[in-house]
Amino acid sequence: MSWSVPLTDLRITEDDIEAVLDCLRTGWLTMGPRVRAFERAFAAHVGVEHAVAVSSGTAALHLAALAAGIGPGDEVIVPNLTFVASAAAARYCGATPIFCDSLGAHDLNLDPADVCRRITPRTRAVVAVHFMGYAADVEALRTLCDERQLRLIEDTAQALGARTPSGRIAGTVGELGCFSLFSKKQLCVGEGGMVVTSDPELASKVRLLRSHAMTSVTWDRHQGYAETYDVVDIGFNFRMDEARAALGLSRMARLDDDIATRRAHVCHYRRALRNQDGIELPWDDEEVARASHFAFPVLLSDGQVRDRLRAGLADMGIQTSAYPAITDLSEYVVGRGDETLARSRELAERHCVLPLSSVMSEADVDKVVTAVARILDEQPAHARANA
Ligand SMILES: *Cc1c(COP(=O)(O)O)cnc(C)c1O
């Protein structure tokens, strides 16, 4: 399928290509000086002491959960409306994800009051997801986690560059922040991730587990800093390689501009859709100004209208997406019919993610808006038949 307006898109510049070629020419491919430089630049960008590059955002969440001490028997509170990797991290550690509800149609993020209600003596941590690039209320969650002695892990996979109401950078309020560098994310290298923390012990734990819990890495041995190694835990191979780090470093230079372009498109969408019958826009203008815009979701009146809109847009070559609630996935079916997750389930059913990228044009946005209006303003066939 070749879309007239794809859900997302990216452009690799000549500089990006040169950076990767330079790396290949050195002949050093596994984790080495470029990964280190990328980590330093990333840490400086988000304003934390430590950043540890890993092979994916999922690996970042997995290692963050282990470093936070999550293990069998523990409960981890996770929003019901997110990507599955947010919940899988707890499962990898043998813990049980306990799902919490969304705030509502004005803010799709997790509801701190509902998090509070779900705390039990087994609760060890909260995974706060900054959904679609809008900061979750991590300041309220920070207070709650401090009071109840819980760890706060931020799933910032969709929100590199987003800010909280008090101006904190998303990913730096919890003990650990986890980022994704997957192709669709704001800063992408194909597959990659980053764990950030200001705690040196958590940083060393993540570093250790990233590479088999070995006490020295290949680059150290190559440099002659270490001749042998010990293994002190059950670690993984979640390393990032040099070519991806080179690409990430090169692309980071344009990150802020890319986010500004995404935000401008979102503002354009919102102006054009503000008075569209049948569309509700989550979040307000201030929140839009602080967000980093991974995606642009709109809400329809119900699941049927949402599905009709998505099918109509697909017919016109416009690609959309939508997130199922985690508790509606076969592997995670828990207490289906649990009324306490009603808001997240309803939002999952009636949201639609429209195309957004820093590469699309304002004309693309207009094309999507016109198509949305045409589909929503047209009566569905059965309504016409009954008229
Ligand atoms: C993309 C994403 C992840 C996983 O990141 P990968 O790099 O694809 O492994 C985790 N959580 C959320 C919310 C995401 O959107």
The ligand as an ORCA input file, in Angstrom:
! r2SCAN-3c Opt
* xyz 0 1
  C       7.714      2.807     21.275
  C       7.320      2.564     22.685
  C       8.006      1.679     23.531
  C       9.027      0.695     23.051
  O      10.080      1.226     22.364
  P      10.869      0.322     21.274
  O      12.059      1.134     21.003
  O       9.962      0.159     20.110
  O      11.187     -0.975     21.943
  C       7.644      1.637     24.858
  N       6.641      2.375     25.341
  C       5.932      3.203     24.565
  C       4.849      4.024     25.176
  C       6.241      3.323     23.205
  O       5.520      4.130     22.426
*
